Amino acid sequence: MELRLSTAVAVVTGAASGIGRACARALIGEGARVGLIDRDEAAGSALAEELGPDALFVAADVTDEGGMRSAVDTIARRFDGLDIVVGCAGISGPFGRPVDEIALADWNAVLAVNVTGPFLIVKHALRHLRRSSMPAVVLLASDSSFVAAPGMVPYNASKGAVLQLTRALSVDLAIDGVRVNCVCPSVVDTPMARADLGIGPNGFAAADFPVQTPDEVARHVLYLASPASRPVNGQALVSDFGYLARSSFPA
Ligand SMILES: NC(=O)c1ccc[n+]([C@@H]2O[C@H](COP(=O)([O-])OP(=O)(O)OC[C@H]3O[C@@H](n4cnc5c(N)ncnc54)[C@H](O)[C@@H]3O)[C@@H](O)[C@H]2O)c1
């Protein structure tokens, strides 16, 4: 399939690790120029160096409005425009903690990164996207947008919000021709999932549940970011090995 991304300029948040890093690499592989945003300066700079002159790293926190505005403007100035926003930055927050033991600060932190973060990047990318001939936004939601993983109340709530943020943005930005979609993977082998699930250095090899790779998710993201998915808008691409489709019927 021809993705037609070779002239595109993209910005990826959470680009220093996991799915964001895979998306940045895949976009560079398609010939795009890519702005990398992350709060992890060391990993972000190292990735930019590895990817070469078509990548630019800007250290910023996605919850900081001034930082987001300036990061987006810096990237659009360097690459002369902006066509694609990929919102990957996310945190899982407290894992396995009963709801009456979740600190308000932890709740607020998850909502800030996972929901306010995508709002801010889209808000400040919009004036650049309006000048693009192929504007697209892809947000990282989760299968937790639809079903609740136990012990992750703030995360599940935040990912439900990302799904509805996707739909709401797609409706409001239709007038600007900006498509907004999200991807909703189940467990992906990244540092986040390994930490949450207590997975050691051998990774998920012995897991008795299906696990996907960041590269697999990146392919879904690139399709939704590409003109190849031109009629697709306001949608959630669920990659969960079919779990959501299964009824409880005992047969
Ligand atoms: N790993 C999974 O199983 C899985 C499944 C479904 C959805 N997701 C979602 O995919 C996205 C990426 O997750 P991942 O597994 O690659 O995680 P990860 O921890 O490997 O990477 C997340 C990146 O986001 C950055 N980040 C976090 N908070 C930030 C902030 N405030 N400002 C700037 N950067 C920040 C981190 O520094 C890190 O580089 C998240 O939104 C996550 O919720 C992950």
The ligand as an ORCA input file, in Angstrom:
! r2SCAN-3c Opt
* xyz 0 1
  N       1.891     -0.345     26.248
  C       0.632     -0.719     26.182
  O       0.261     -1.867     26.502
  C      -0.403      0.276     25.675
  C      -1.661     -0.227     25.294
  C      -2.632      0.671     24.833
  C      -2.336      2.028     24.769
  N      -1.103      2.486     25.158
  C      -0.868      3.918     25.081
  O       0.190      4.168     24.166
  C       0.857      5.372     24.527
  C       2.345      5.113     24.571
  O       2.591      4.170     25.615
  P       3.906      3.279     25.706
  O       3.468      1.944     26.144
  O       4.702      3.446     24.471
  O       4.591      3.985     26.959
  P       6.122      4.333     27.283
  O       6.153      4.573     28.749
  O       7.026      3.343     26.686
  O       6.321      5.717     26.518
  C       5.625      6.878     26.900
  C       6.473      8.090     26.571
  O       5.699      9.244     26.929
  C       6.562     10.152     27.584
  N       5.790     11.001     28.484
  C       5.067     10.622     29.571
  N       4.537     11.689     30.147
  C       4.914     12.771     29.433
  C       4.681     14.161     29.559
  N       3.957     14.671     30.559
  N       5.214     14.993     28.632
  C       5.991     14.501     27.626
  N       6.250     13.194     27.476
  C       5.716     12.342     28.368
  C       7.554      9.283     28.354
  O       8.735     10.002     28.694
  C       7.790      8.155     27.357
  O       8.866      8.461     26.488
  C       0.240      5.820     25.855
  O      -0.713      6.820     25.624
  C      -0.391      4.549     26.367
  O      -1.462      4.821     27.256
  C      -0.150      1.638     25.595
*
